[in-house]
Amino acid sequence: MHIGMSRFIRYSFILFSFFSISVFESCTEKGYIITNETPFIDQSEDHSTFTKETDEVFNDVNAAIEIFSAFRGRINSPLRVICEASAVLDSTATERRITITYDGRNCSGTRNRYGEVVLTMPLSQKWTNAGALLTVNIKNLIITRLRDNQKFILNGIHTIKNVTGGSVKDLSTIGTVVHEIKSTAGMTLDFSNNARRLWYVYKKRTFTYDNGIVISTVGMHNDGTISGISEWGTTRAGTFFSTVIEKPMVIKQSCDYRLVSGEVSHRNLIGTLNVLFGLDGAGNPTSCPGTSALYYFKLTYTNPSGDSKIFITPY
């Protein structure tokens, strides 16, 4: 079976973040939402930055784990497996550890990255064990966006739990793999003007196989009144926000790794923004259109007075 793992990893993380969150940014740029709604614009831009950078780190994490055979290898010298970064396996007496050190541009040549990401797991575990827990510690990752020289500093810890055990590359044989991703201590994104954003993350990804890989993502956090929250935290202004996955975000390999369905809402800003995916041009659910046809999303913005605006546009 040819799953195309490196391509799958890149698409699964990048597509999820781009369509569930960053699509909001594209809508503000196109003028679909009143552009003087500063909190919405700041929220979308910051959320886009955060998800793009963390997703790219997780792409690198997966690449490092694959290279080192899920910490079963014996390589101790630096190995260049990531664009302008080195990955070193350096286990201790109690834990398996990989250190990724960034020292230049990312693969697309759009940003410079300097800093460390350290992956650790108890020595008694292997990544394919059910319940295996991988800790991803992002340490002062300094990112400079080359198009405008904007600088960001990312810090914080995620954990990835392999709930079911097994490897995604063996999916057609084992049937299902489930990962839970958490950042309960909080991730920070610092800006050059000394502003800071705080994110918490708790979501579940379920991998299945149906004529190719299918990945379904849901939010796992519950604040007591709202369930299905995937991300929450505070904005630059210190106000609370949350992102709820109303319906699972589904990506299919058989549809060229495209997001084929899902619904999210962004709350606690100025009103609520709801985005529904996997539609045709008339706003109706559609089947896999293949590589050349378009999917559409329906965006509904509701202001605090209860007035709504609806837009349908391709993605």
C-alpha angles and dihedrals in degrees: 000000000000108000095161094225101190091049091045093052093050095047097043095056100034096045094048094053095040097051100036097047116002093054085077089062092053091051093054090048091053092051097247089131125044103270096215089071091105097179090056093048093047091045094050095045094046093044090050091051093047096048095043092052097043092045091052089051090051090050087056091046091056091047091052093048091050093049092051094045092244092308094311094111129097100217112134103167124085112278122197103222099136129055109273093347139096128220120207126188107215111159121185131209091276108027145036110237138185121184118202113197118194119207110161148356126350121245094270093049093235100113142029117227129194126173142058140288116193121199118198136176132169112271089234091064136071121202091244091058116106108255095018109158123209119193117209112196115189108200120196094318102187112204124188117193104217099206092067104005091243111163127211132179118210123198136165148076133277126184124207116200120198093214098182100026123227132092129278090229088066094048097119088060104039097036104215138035121183126196127185118203121199140174103179096157090055136247121245129210113193123197132208091253090059093255116140135203124200124208134185120192135197120159141140128225118199117196119201135161125241112151084325136351119321119194121193121188127195135173117250105189123103121192093191097267104038126047131191095050112159099178135013140159141108132314127227087272092053095250121138122251136177135191116210125196099217094181125016116275104235126196121184128200089205088062093054092271091298129152103254103176144359144110132227136178130202113210146184097038121094096320128319131298117205122188123191118192137197099051137137124236091277092055097255125130111266137194125243106305097196127233100309104042124080133246118210133208128208115222119198119188117192119188125210090268091059097252114141137203122196127202131178119199138152125262 
